[in-house]
Amino acid sequence: MSRRGWVLFLAMGVIWGVPYLFIKVAVESLTPASLVFMRTTVAALLLVPVALARAQLRPLLPYWKPLLAYTAAELAIPWLFLAKAEQRLSSSLAGLLLAAVPLIGALLGWITRTDRIDWRRVLGLLIGVAGVAALVGLDLGRGDVGALLQMAVVATGYAVGPFILAGYLSELPGLGVVAASLVLTAAAYVIPGVAQLPRHWPPAEAIAAVLVLAVLCTAVAFLLFFALIDEVGPVRATVITYINPAVAVALGVALLGEPLTVGIGIGFALILIGSVLATRRSPPVVVCEP
């Protein structure tokens, strides 16, 4: 990997490990719907002009159905449920639970027969599930079942989104897809988002959290991610999934004083090992000509 590739890789690993911290800060003063509305609106205002300048929105029109499905799976539903879950869960635990996304992606690939699965990948799935079980058993109480189900919806959406993207939108400009998805999500949340805004101006830390989420973790992050894909390819680019949870845990413990528990230690190790094994490419099948 080139030096530029490593810089982009490390930047994305950090940037997409940051949102959990700022979501946790924001939902102390804003409702989840208001947070999603504000985040997507600001990010759309930044990315839509760039997409328009590059003529990347018009080609999307014939693909409005898969675009709506992708928006729902990748942004509109997960971002709401993630904010709701973080009203109860710590930011570090939320980030760590989403380390299971590659596991769900590997399982979906096997179910849809778009990817092969061998004994190593099955072992990875089992180890990853054991890691999630460790988190659930050691760090979640009975009152957190609802939040756990919300995180399951988030992880599933994050896994389904790339399948829709690869199957129906892969030939379209990535920046255009993201910009349009942000506009659609902002439009979906404009009524509840505005209605649920606080009567008084929210505290400075909440405003700063929204701006960081919109500018750095959304607009800048997607621009850097596309640059990373161009530099190292889509397969290597997805490895940032293994770095983000570690960043989320480190920030939650260091800045919010969240506990570094035995469950987090065991769960993170098992989920990381399981994800690496479950997302390994299966060896090619050698067909012998008769």
C-alpha positions in Angstrom: 0.0 0.0 0.0 1.3 3.5 -0.9 2.0 6.2 1.7 -1.1 8.0 0.6 -3.1 4.9 0.9 -1.9 4.4 4.5 -2.7 8.0 5.4 -6.2 7.7 4.0 -6.7 4.3 5.6 -5.7 5.5 9.1 -7.7 8.7 8.7 -10.8 6.7 7.9 -10.2 4.3 10.7 -10.2 7.2 13.1 -13.0 9.3 11.5 -15.5 6.4 11.4 -14.6 5.5 15.0 -15.5 8.9 16.2 -19.3 9.2 15.6 -20.3 7.0 18.5 -18.8 9.5 20.9 -20.5 12.5 19.4 -23.8 10.7 19.0 -23.7 10.0 22.7 -23.0 13.7 23.4 -25.7 14.9 21.0 -28.6 12.7 22.3 -28.1 14.2 25.8 -29.8 17.3 24.4 -31.5 16.3 21.1 -34.0 13.7 20.1 -32.7 11.0 17.7 -35.0 12.3 14.9 -33.7 15.9 15.3 -30.1 14.7 15.4 -30.6 12.7 12.1 -32.3 15.6 10.5 -29.6 18.1 11.4 -26.7 15.8 10.6 -28.0 14.9 7.1 -29.1 18.4 6.3 -25.7 20.0 7.0 -23.9 17.2 5.2 -26.2 17.4 2.2 -25.6 21.2 2.0 -21.8 20.4 1.7 -21.9 17.4 -0.7 -24.8 18.2 -3.0 -23.0 21.2 -4.6 -20.0 19.0 -5.3 -22.1 16.3 -6.8 -23.9 18.8 -9.0 -20.6 20.3 -10.1 -19.5 16.9 -11.2 -22.8 16.0 -12.8 -23.3 13.0 -10.6 -27.0 13.4 -9.7 -28.8 13.2 -13.0 -27.6 9.6 -13.7 -29.4 8.4 -10.5 -32.9 9.2 -11.7 -33.7 5.8 -13.4 -32.5 4.0 -10.3 -34.7 5.7 -7.8 -36.1 2.5 -6.4 -32.8 0.9 -5.4 -31.6 4.3 -4.3 -34.5 4.6 -1.8 -33.8 1.0 -0.6 -30.1 1.9 -0.1 -31.0 5.1 1.7 -33.3 3.3 4.1 -30.9 0.5 4.8 -27.7 2.5 5.1 -28.7 5.9 6.5 -32.4 6.6 7.4 -33.1 3.6 9.6 -29.7 2.9 11.1 -28.8 6.4 12.1 -32.2 6.8 13.9 -31.9 3.5 15.7 -28.2 4.0 16.6 -29.1 7.4 18.2 -32.0 5.7 20.1 -29.7 2.9 21.3 -27.1 5.3 22.6 -29.6 6.9 24.8 -29.2 3.7 26.9 -25.8 2.2 25.9 -22.3 3.6 26.2 -20.7 4.9 23.0 -17.9 2.3 23.3 -20.3 -0.6 23.6 -22.4 0.7 20.7 -19.3 0.9 18.5 -18.1 -2.5 19.5 -21.5 -4.1 18.8 -21.3 -2.8 15.2 -18.0 -4.7 14.8 -20.4 -7.5 14.0 -21.4 -5.9 10.7 -18.8 -8.0 8.7 -20.2 -11.1 10.2 -23.7 -10.3 9.1 -22.4 -9.4 5.7 -20.6 -12.7 5.3 -23.8 -14.5 6.4 -25.9 -12.6 3.8 -23.3 -13.4 1.1 -23.8 -17.1 1.9 -27.6 -16.9 2.1 -27.9 -15.0 -1.2 -25.2 -17.3 -2.8 -23.2 -14.3 -3.8 -20.2 -15.5 -1.9 -18.8 -18.9 -1.0 -18.3 -20.0 2.6 -15.8 -22.6 3.9 -15.0 -24.1 7.2 -12.7 -21.1 8.1 -15.5 -18.6 7.5 -18.0 -20.8 9.4 -15.5 -20.9 12.3 -15.2 -17.1 12.1 -19.0 -16.6 12.3 -19.2 -18.9 15.3 -16.3 -17.0 17.1 -17.9 -13.7 16.2 -21.3 -14.8 17.6 -19.5 -15.9 20.8 -18.0 -12.4 21.0 -21.4 -10.7 20.7 -22.7 -13.2 23.3 -19.9 -12.3 25.7 -20.9 -8.6 25.3 -24.5 -9.3 25.9 -24.0 -11.6 28.8 -21.3 -9.6 30.6 -22.2 -6.0 29.8 -25.9 -5.7 29.1 -28.7 -5.8 31.7 -32.3 -6.8 31.2 -33.3 -3.2 30.7 -31.0 -3.0 27.7 -32.8 -5.6 25.6 -34.5 -2.9 23.6 -31.3 -1.1 22.9 -29.7 -4.4 21.8 -32.5 -5.0 19.3 -32.0 -1.5 18.0 -28.3 -2.2 17.5 -29.2 -5.4 15.7 -31.3 -3.4 13.2 -28.4 -0.9 12.7 -25.9 -3.7 12.1 -28.3 -5.5 9.7 -28.9 -2.2 7.8 -25.2 -1.5 7.5 -24.7 -5.0 6.1 -27.6 -4.9 3.7 -26.7 -1.5 2.3 -23.5 -2.6 0.5 -25.4 -5.5 -1.1 -27.9 -3.1 -2.6 -25.1 -0.8 -3.7 -23.2 -3.7 -5.3 -26.2 -5.2 -6.9 -28.0 -2.2 -8.3 -26.0 1.0 -8.0 -22.4 -0.1 -8.5 -22.1 1.6 -12.0 -23.3 4.9 -10.6 -21.0 7.7 -9.2 -20.5 7.0 -5.4 -20.6 10.7 -4.4 -23.9 11.2 -6.2 -25.4 8.2 -4.4 -24.4 9.5 -1.0 -25.5 13.1 -1.7 -28.9 11.9 -2.9 -29.2 9.6 0.1 -28.5 12.5 2.5 -31.1 14.6 0.8 -33.7 11.9 0.9 -33.0 11.2 4.6 -33.2 14.8 5.5 -36.5 15.1 3.7 -37.8 12.1 5.6 -37.0 13.5 8.9 -37.8 17.2 8.3 -41.2 17.1 10.0 -40.4 15.0 13.2 -36.9 16.5 13.3 -38.1 20.1 13.3 -41.0 19.4 15.6 -38.8 17.8 18.2 -36.1 20.5 18.3 -35.6 21.8 21.8 -37.4 25.1 22.7 -34.2 26.6 24.0 -30.9 26.7 22.1 -29.1 23.5 22.9 -25.7 23.6 24.7 -22.5 24.3 22.9 -21.3 20.7 23.2 -24.5 19.4 21.4 -24.1 21.9 18.6 -20.4 21.0 18.2 -21.3 17.3 18.2 -23.8 17.8 15.4 -21.3 19.8 13.3 -18.6 17.2 13.8 -21.0 14.4 12.8 -22.2 16.3 9.7 -18.9 17.8 8.5 -16.2 15.4 9.6 -18.0 12.0 10.0 -20.2 12.4 7.0 -19.2 14.9 4.3 -15.4 14.7 4.7 -15.5 11.0 5.6 -17.3 10.0 2.4 -14.9 12.1 0.2 -11.9 10.4 1.9 -13.5 7.0 1.6 -14.0 7.4 -2.1 -10.3 8.5 -2.4 -9.3 5.5 -0.3 -11.2 3.1 -2.7 -9.5 4.7 -5.7 -6.1 4.3 -4.0 -6.3 0.8 -2.6 -9.5 -0.8 -4.0 -12.8 -1.7 -2.4 -11.6 -4.9 -0.7 -8.8 -3.4 1.3 -10.9 -0.3 2.0 -13.4 -2.3 4.0 -10.6 -3.4 6.5 -11.2 -0.1 8.3 -14.2 -1.9 9.8 -11.7 -3.6 12.2 -10.2 -0.3 13.4 -13.4 1.7 14.1 -14.5 -0.2 17.2 -11.1 0.1 18.8 -11.2 3.9 18.3 -14.8 4.0 19.6 -13.8 2.2 22.8 -10.7 4.2 23.3 -12.6 7.5 22.9 -15.5 6.5 25.1 -13.1 5.4 27.9 -10.7 8.3 27.7 -13.2 11.2 27.1 -16.5 10.1 28.6 -15.2 8.0 31.4 -17.0 4.9 30.2 -15.8 1.6 31.8 -13.4 -0.7 30.1 -15.0 -4.0 31.2 -14.1 -7.6 30.9 -17.0 -8.1 28.5 -15.6 -5.4 26.2 -12.2 -6.9 26.3 -13.3 -10.5 25.6 -16.1 -9.4 23.1 -13.8 -7.2 21.1 -11.1 -9.9 20.8 -13.6 -12.6 19.7 -15.5 -10.3 17.3 -12.3 -9.1 15.7 -10.9 -12.6 15.2 -14.3 -13.8 13.9 -14.7 -10.9 11.5 -11.2 -11.5 10.0 -11.9 -15.2 9.5 -15.5 -14.7 8.3 -14.6 -12.1 5.7 -11.6 -14.0 4.3 -11.9 -14.7 0.6 -12.5 -18.4 0.0 -9.8 -20.1 -2.1 -10.8 -20.4 -5.8 -12.4 -23.6 -6.9 -10.1 -25.5 -9.3 -12.2 -27.1 -12.1 -10.4 -30.0 -13.8 -11.2 -30.3 -17.5 -12.1 -34.0 -18.3 
